[in-house]
Amino acid sequence: MILLVFFAIDIVYLVLGASIAERACRDAARAAGEGRDLATATNLAEAAIAAHWADGDNFNPPRLVNINYQDFGGDPPAGVTPFVTVRVAVDATVPIPLDFLGVVNFSGSHTFSRDYTYPIVKLSLAPPGGP
């Protein structure tokens, strides 16, 4: 019975780690979509990520792994929306390392990463007829 309780505690920590990654990535992508260029989008995404909780012991702070800012140089093709894709990762460490005969191994740190894509909402478009 005690093993099941320990197993449940570990599952809760892993779910929390995945949840932190999900929320931080969503907020970072939404913030990056407000940027007019890659540098601004990156700064906005990092500011949004910094607002997310992590205790530093069981959950490392979320980190920006990758950002893909695709504005098509201000002249997107017809039918294509400029977008930004953000990848965020969080490391979660379980408090009670468990190993069930090698089938289920909850020990050490587990990395959760998430990708989100949002449209760029503040875009400097090229004037009609070229730059």
TIPA-308892 format. One record per residue: x, y, z of N, C-alpha, C, O in turn. Coordinates in pm, whole numbers, plus 32768, in hexadecimal, padded with zeros to 4 digits. Example, Ala and Ser with C-alpha at 12.3 -4.5 7.8 and 13.67 -1.06 7.14 Angstrom:
# residues 2
85277DC7830C84CE7E3E830C85287EB6830C85907EB4834E85057F1F82C485577F9682CA850A80038313853D80728324
***
This chain:
# residues 131
80517F8980008000800080008057807F8000803880E17FBC80C2807A804D811980EF8055815A810B7FCF816D817E7FA9817C80A27F8681B780B67F01815680FE7EA4817F81517E5380D680DE7EAF807381247E5C806781B87E828054820C7E2A807281D77F00807082627F2C80E982AC7EF580DC831B7EC28160826F7F0081D982AD7EC981CE82BE7E3281F783257DFB8197825B7DF0818382627D60812582D77D3D813F83217CDE80BA82E67D89805A83537D71809B83DC7D888080843A7D3D80F083E77DEC813684667E05819084887D8E819284FA7D6181D984267D5C822F843E7CE881DE84687C6D820684C27C24816D84277C588117844A7BE680E884DB7BF280E485237B8F80C485057C6A8097858F7C7E810785F07C5880ED86557C16818185D47C8081F1862D7C5E820A86307BC78228869A7B9081FD85BF7B86821185BC7AF581A286077AAC81BC864D7A4A812885F97ADB80B886437A9F80CB86D97AB480B087277A5980F987027B298114878F7B41818287C47AE5817788337AB281EA87757ACF8255879F7A73822287B179E58245881379A281D0875579B7819687617931813887D979298133881D78C380EF87F4799480938865799780DE88EA799580B389487951814C88F479DD819C896E79DB81D18987794F81CE89F8791F8203891E790D8235892E788481C7895A782481DD89B077CF81528922783280E0894377DC80BA89D677EA80AD8A1D778680A78A037865807C8A8D787C80E88AF2785580C98B5A781A81658AD4787581D18B31785481E18B3E77BD81F98BAB778B81D58ACF777581E38AD376E381708B1F76A281858B70764880F98B0576D080858B4C769980918BE276AD807A8C30765180B58C0A772580C38C99774181378CD776F5812E8D4976C781A68C8D76E782198CC0769D81F88CD37609821F8D3775CD81B18C7475CE818D8C7F7540812B8CF2752B81358D3C74C980CD8D027585806D8D70757A80B68DF6758380998E52753781158E0175E081618E7D75EF81BC8E95757681C88F06754881FB8E2C754382548E3A74D082088E67745482408EAB73FE818A8E41744A81378E6B73D9811F8F0173D680F48F377370813A8F457445812B8FD6744C81A79020741981A39099740582158FD874058293901773DD8297903C734A825F8FF572F682D890AB732C82E390DA72A1835B909D7258836390A471DD83B8906072A4842C901E7267845A8FAF72C684248F9F733384BE8F62729A84EC8EEF72E985218F19737185038ED873D585708F84737785AA8FAF73F7853D8FD6745985418FAF74CE84DC9023742D846E904C7484841B8FD474AE83F58FC8752383FE8F7A745183B18F02747083F98EAC74D783B98E757531847C8E9F74C984C98E50752984C58E8E75B384B28E48761784D68F1275BB84CF8F56763D84468F47767E843C8F3076F683DC8F54762D83558F467663833B8EB7769382FC8EA276FA836C8E557647835A8DC9766F83A58DAB76F0836F8D687749841F8DDB76FC846C8DC27776842D8E0777EF84308DD1785E83F48E7D77DB83AE8EC1784983338E72787583178E6878EC82EA8E3A781582758DEA7837829D8D6A788082598D4078DD830B8D2E7857833A8CB4789983668CD17928834D8C81798283A78D43793D83D98D6779C2836A8D777A2883828D6E7AA082F08D8D79F9827F8D9F7A5382498D1C7A8A81EF8D1D7ADE827E8CAB7A5C824B8C297A87829A8BF17AFC83158BFE7B0382528BB17B5682888B7E7BD282DE8B027BBC82BD8AAC7B6A834B8AFB7C07839B8A827C1283E78A8C7C9584218AF47CB483E78A217CE384258A297D6784BC8A1A7D6484FF8A397DC784F489EA7CF6858589DA7CED85B789567D258626892C7D05856789137D78859088927DAF855788207D5A85A187D17D2084D4881A7D53849487B07D04847487DD7C768466878A7C1D8469885F7C61844A88947BDC84AD89037BBB84B289697BFF84FC88EE7B53855489597B2484FE89C17ADD8496899F7AA585298A3F7ADF84DA8AA57A9984C98A837A0585268A4D79C884568AA079CB84448A88793C84AD8AD678ED84D78B43791484D78A9C787D853C8ADE782A85108ADC779884D18A7E776885348B46775385188B5176C485808AFE767A85F88B19768385538A99763085AD8A4175E785BF8A737558862E8A75752485508A9B751A85568AC3748D84E38B23746F84778B1A74A984FE8B7E741384948BD773E384A58BE4734C85138C01731B84398BCF730384398BDB727183D98C4C724D835F8C3D725584128CBE722683C38D34720483BC8D3C716D84208D5C712C83488D20713483388D1C70A282D98D8B7077825F8D79707783138DFE705282BF8E6F702682C48E826F8F82848EDD6F59830F8E2C6F49831A8E306EB7834D8EB76E8683298EE46E1983A08EF76ED783D98F786EB083718FE66E9F838990466E5783008FD96EE08297903D6ED58240902D6E5A81E6907F6E4482588FC66E0A820A8FB16D9081E28F1D6D8682198ED26D3681818EF46DDA815A8E666DD981138E406D5880CC8E916D1D81268DC36D2C80DD8D956CB680468D966CCF80198D936D427FFB8D996C647F698D9A6C707F3A8D1D6CBB7F668CAE6C9E7EE18D326D197EA88CC26D637F008C8C6DD37EDE8C286E117F718CCD6DEE7FCC8C9F6E577FD48D0B6EC37FE58D816EA57FC88CE16F3E7FCE8D3D6FAF80598D386FEE808C8CCB700880978DAB700781168DAB705081018D6F70DC80998D83711A81658D24710B81558CDE718A81D88CDA71D782448CF571A181CC8CBA7255823F8CA272AB82278C1E72F481BA8C067329828F8BCA72F782898B4A733E82F08B4E73AE83648B70739882C58B2B7426831A8B30749C83218AA574D982BD8A5E74E2839A8A7E750483AB8A01754F83E48A2375D884478A6B75E383A289EF764083CA8A0676CA83DF897E770C8396891E76EF844289757765845C88F977AD846289137843848A897E7870843A88AD788F843E88B0792184738829794F844987C0791E84CF882C79AF850287B179EC84BC879B7A7184B987F57AC5848487247A83843F87017AFF8487868A7B3E84A586287AFB84A186947BBF84E386297C09848085F07C6D8444863A7CBB846F856D7C6A8410852E7CC6844C85297D5284C585177D6083F985387DBA842E853A7E42845284AE7E7884A884A27ED0841084467E43842783BE7E74844B83667DFC83F183337DB984CC83537DE084F183017D6C84C082707D7C84D782307DE3847E82407D15844981B67D16847181707C95847D81AE7C2B848580ED7CA084A2809A7C2C845780177C3E847B7FC67C9383EE80017BED83A07F877BF383D67F227B8F83A67F1A7B1E84397ED57BB984727E6A7B68849E7E987ADD849B7E4A7A7D84C67F157AD284F47F497A5184847F6D79F1849F7FA5798784087F4F7A1483967F6E79BC8370800179CA836080467965836280307A44834480BC7A6083B880F27AB283D580BF7B1E83FA81597A7F846D818F7AC3845882247ADD846382757A81843B82477B58842D82D37B8084A582F67BD6849F82EF7C51850F831C7B97858583467BE185C683B87B9485C183BD7B19860384117BDD8648847F7B9C85EA84E87B65857A84FA7B95861A852C7AFE85D2859C7AC4859185747A4085CC852979F1851985A57A2984D1858E79AD84B98616796B848D867479AD84D7861F78EA84C8869D78A28446869A7853842B863C780883F787027866837B8713781B838D878B77BF83B487F777EB83708778773F837887E976E382F487F3769882AD8790768482D7886C766F82588887762B826F88EE75BF82BE894B75D0822A88DF754F822F893E74E181A5897D74D0813F893A74DA81A589FF74B5812A8A47749581458AA1741F81B28AD9741280E28AAF73C980EA8B0A735780778B6E736080038B497372809A8BED735480388C597357804E8CB472E080BE8CBF72AF7FE58CF672B07FF78D577244803D8DD57278802E8DFA72ED80878E14722180C58E947244805B8EFE722F80258F0C71C1803D8F4A72997FCF8FA972907FFD903872737FAD90897245807A9057728D80AF90DC7270811C90CE7207819090B5722880F790DE718D815390C5711F8161914270CA80FE918370A781DB916370A981F491D2704D81EF919B6FC0824D91576F94818491B76F79817391836EF281B691DC6E8C81BD92566E9D81E8919F6E23822491EA6DB681B592356D6C814692016D6081D192AE6D3C816B92F76CF2814992AF6C70819C92666C3A80D092C16C3E80AA92806BC0810992A86B518131931C6B46812C92496B00818492646A8F821692576AB1826B92796A5F823792246B2B82C3920E6B4E82F2926F6BBA82A992CA6BE2836D92596BEA83A292A96C5983C393356C3683F093816C8B
***
